[in-house]
């Protein structure tokens, strides 16, 4: 952990109060830390050409904006609209589609069994010719 800027300030001024208030620092998984690192890498790559003061201002603005309620709501709406799960049909549509497929399959099987399906008959003739030619 770097000891520059606001990180050391957070440790020096707030950690003890939070430990007293919450009865310790808590038992956290490292998921939120890893996500924070990923955001940090993204922010650093976005602002690498700026001097550190301008980069700090930019990071603060992005964080402030991303925590706005309207922005959070817009993110959720975009996620809901672009989620792959939502593009799948409803259960009624899926059941109707399966029923339609099954009916067509049964009709085809009945046509084959009744000899009313020419493609199968042509196939049977070709198989018979092939067997006669190779015997």
QUIHULIN-V833201 format. One record per run of one state. SS is the DSSP state (hx for helix, st for strand, lp for the rest). FROM is the first residue (numbers start at 1). TO is the last residue. If there is no record, write none. Layout:
# QUIHULIN-V833201
{{SS FROM TO} {SS FROM TO}}
This chain:
# QUIHULIN-V833201
{{lp 1 5} {hx 6 22} {lp 23 30} {hx 31 46} {lp 47 51} {hx 52 66} {lp 67 68} {hx 69 82} {lp 83 83} {hx 84 87} {lp 88 90} {hx 91 113} {lp 114 117} {hx 118 133} {lp 134 135}}
